[in-house]
Amino acid sequence: MFVIIVGGGKTGSFLAGHLLQLGHRVRLIENRPMIVERLQREIGAGIVLLGDGSSPSVLEQAGIQEANVLAAVTGEDETNLVVTTLGRFEFHVPRTIARVNNPKNAWLFNQEMGVDIAVDQTDIMAKLIVEEMSLGDMMILLRLRSGEYSIVEERVDPHALVVQKAVREIKFPTDCTLVGIFRNDQLIIPKGDTVFEPYDEVIALAHTQQISQLALLFGAQK
């Protein structure tokens, strides 16, 4: 995969380094000469390009015509929008990602402006806080389909509703499937007659909106 990143700050430089470690091709565009000099030493002279990422000619120089993903992660929302708009409508990049610095501007970051994915760090943090408060001890292992579904892990509390009950007796949320149960370091594939025991570690696939309902089944009852 070939990824072009506009913005050589902490976010952009970390992202570039991580993608390179995973074996992807990367070009990083930054307009501050001193930052470029440092990044060229740290990441590679052939990877970091000095220039204005909102300039079509600079994007062309970076190889935008071949890019699979364009990520605009500068500290300026206006710049990030211009970059993604150019990437989508001028160069037809398949996937565009933009960083949202000011939450008040989040409404602008939509597909009509050429943004496939808007990363609003304030919004993400708020959702994580609410999610953690509602999930108790449940842990999200993996998010699927842009976060629509999640694979979660939950340890069965000794006083949970499911204790000493068979799977077939439990009314699970509609969009939820049990994947496995770890008990004494052994993996159990859940069947209708599988009985939950205290401290079982349950792995499940669930719609994100139903995770809190699932957590209630395995958590302590007040």
Summary of the structure (lengths in Angstrom):
residues: 222
radius of gyration: 22.8
end to end distance: 49.9
largest distance: 66.8
contacts: 684
relative contact order: 0.11
helix: 38%
strand: 28%
